[in-house]
Amino acid sequence: MSKIGRKPIDISNVQVDVKGSEVSYKGANSSGQYFLPELFEAKIAGKKLTLVPNAKMAESLKSRDLNCVWGMHRALLANAIVGSKNEFEKLIEINGLGYKVVQSGVNLVFTLGYSHKIDFKLPKKVSVSIDRSGQKLTVKSSDRELLGKVCDKICSLRRPEPYKGTGIKLSTEHIIRKAGKTK
């Protein structure tokens, strides 16, 4: 049995309906559908949702392959349901003299030491709040995958360099600093 796949998903404060291989969910922030492969069935018991392998279809796969797929689909479904309850958020830090970001409408305008400013258009499901100094961004979304992609695109505008540490990075990221020139 998969360690991740057998864990129940908490569905309190979320409306969940199961029709065959389709799991529909509706929470305070978002709603949607998740389609399970034929290998699995979703069952609701009280305030918990569990994924169970379909006995007929599961025989065709090896137990290790089944466990990998089982854990992956459980994690994706859990992320969708948790995101419909409360949004995921990531903190991005901008380090450098004169480096900053300003929000103008749905765009972010970055000043990152280049000869030009960089306009970054935010997707519809993503919201950003910027602190007063323009050096810290809080990015929020109900879709965890989209949040990760947007944060990665923002960080790729100016990766942190190892000598001074200037650039854009996630707050959980740690930059290994290098020593500069010596005599």
Secondary structure, DSSP 8 states (H G I E B T S, - for coil): --TTTTS-EE-TTSEEEEETTEEEEE-SS-EEEEE--TTEEEEEETTEEEEEE-HHHHTTS-HHHHHHHHHHHHHHHHHHHHHHHS-EEEEEEEESTT-EEEEETTEEEEE-SSSS-EEEE--TTEEEEE-TTS-EEEEEES-HHHHHHHHHHHHTTS---TTT--EEEETT-----------
